[in-house]
Amino acid sequence: PNATNYDDDDDDDVRISASHFDGVRRYWHIDGIPGESNGLSYGKIHNFDCLCGVLLSDVQEPMSGELCVYPGSHVELAEYFSNNTHVLETLRVEGKGLPSGPETDALFKRRAVHCLGKQGDVFLESL
């Protein structure tokens, strides 16, 4: 799962370029994994069952700063971690080791999907 964030400056044109999004989507993250910028303490994976995304404004087309997800990534990550158990320990202790960046497209078989909808729409994602 990944989210791109934009300040609400009352500008209706918040589209980003495809090349910018391509760079952002490759450096996805898993919520609950400790890291340098999220305030979670190292030594524990702060997992949960479901992520809830609520649209604060209408998002009618891709590349508009909305939430995006990799469908099926929970299954692909479960298989990856089963075959690479040492990575979970590295994530817990150091907050590093996810196969992101150039490894993203080899790991996730499906492309990222933009969550489009109207203000107040809710997206529930299993983790």
Buried (B, 14 or more C-beta within 10 A) or exposed (E): BBBBEEEEEEEEEBEBEEEEBEEBBBEBBBBBBBBEEEEBEEEEBEEEEEBEBEBEBBBEEBBBBBBBBBBEBBEBBEEBEEEEEEBBEEBBEEBEBBBBEEEBEEBBEEEBEBBBBEEEEEBEBEB
